[in-house]
Amino acid sequence: MIGSSTAESADWNYGRREGGTFIVVGEPLRGMSPGVAGGAVAQADAVTSLPGGRPAIAAGAVLVVVALVAVGWWFRLRRSPAARFRAVLAGRDEITVLLHPNPDPDAMAAAMGVQALAGTVDTDVTVQYPGQIQRQENRAFQTVLEQDFEQIETAGDLEADSVVLVDHNEPRGFHGSDAIDPVAVVDHHPGSGTGAEFTDVRPEYGACATILAEYFDELGWEPHNTDGGPSVSDTLATGLLYGIQSDTKRLTNGCSPAEFDAASFLYRGVDEERLDRVANPQVNAEVLEVKARAITNREVRNAFAVSDVGDVGNVESIPQAAEELLRLEGVTAIVVLGRRDGTLHLSGRSRDDRVHMGKALKASVKDIPMAEGGGHARMGGGQLSIEHMEGLGPGDGLTVPEFRDRLFEAMTGELQ
Ligand SMILES: [Mn+2]
């Protein structure tokens, strides 16, 4: 067992999600006892009246059948989410595990978990994703843990008709995604997406990999099991732990007790050498250069910073520079801008409750034709055409230095 708190939260979850089913099926069961018993008595009476019958044996047999049915129902109701999920997988010859666009280590780890589970019930698995696997950590995850995930362009590229979603609950980000009706959903994001046969969404959890780790625990699998029992492989344990770490800033942010329990459960199978290679991959020189330019070129006003890193080859380096700069002492909100092919890319980070970064970026690109900006309170992004900004507006057009002023105004709330 992982630990009592996990068991509690899993039960609580199970009860909450399946509350309706519990009541619908449970009530008739409870109500059934007298009713069925009555029926049995009536049948026993009927048997008694049969000439030459053996009423006591017949009545006993009926009661045994009733008891077996009740016990059967009880077991079905008590079945863990893990066992129900495995039964859904067992009912298919092949499935596609679908990741969200630009999948992260948590999504990839959860897919590995589903793959391992499906392997024990002879179900073929293809893991597929829209978008790209770009960040160094995400590429390192795939390489070091020897995973082969397949990229898709449209719903027509899906390998199997039965789709299992992990780490998101509604398919998105590719042509035809709207029409997909997943058979199962395992996720930790808020949302109303469900699977036709199985749904396990726990928004209070810090990672989807935690849920998979719990499944293995519930099914009696052990990490690094040397006594021949069902085993969570070292590769899988390492992947699941890194999935949890990367979604929770290494267990410092957005955790529930379940993440600590799962980390403890997985510990024995974790391969530290490979975990280190995934967590600390070699960094591309350009990313370091862009970070260096972001530090050198920063302009700080009060606690806010804006930094223009100029032309970049890979736009992924811009958010990484923003994350780096937010670590600077005294700076609580930061926007980094960089250029590629005539487009200005923005990436903002905030650890200041006064600055809702998504709203600030949205305000900063207001009235600029075809520009986009938005995001969450602590993280946002945007892009705009420099030609449109300079030539078309707002007003008579803006230069890049004037746009920097706008970013400061948006962060202080002067521009809304
Ligand atoms: Mn996740």
Residues whose N, C-alpha, C, O or C-beta is under 5 A from the ligand:
A	BS01	MN	D106 D167 G206 A207 C208 D247
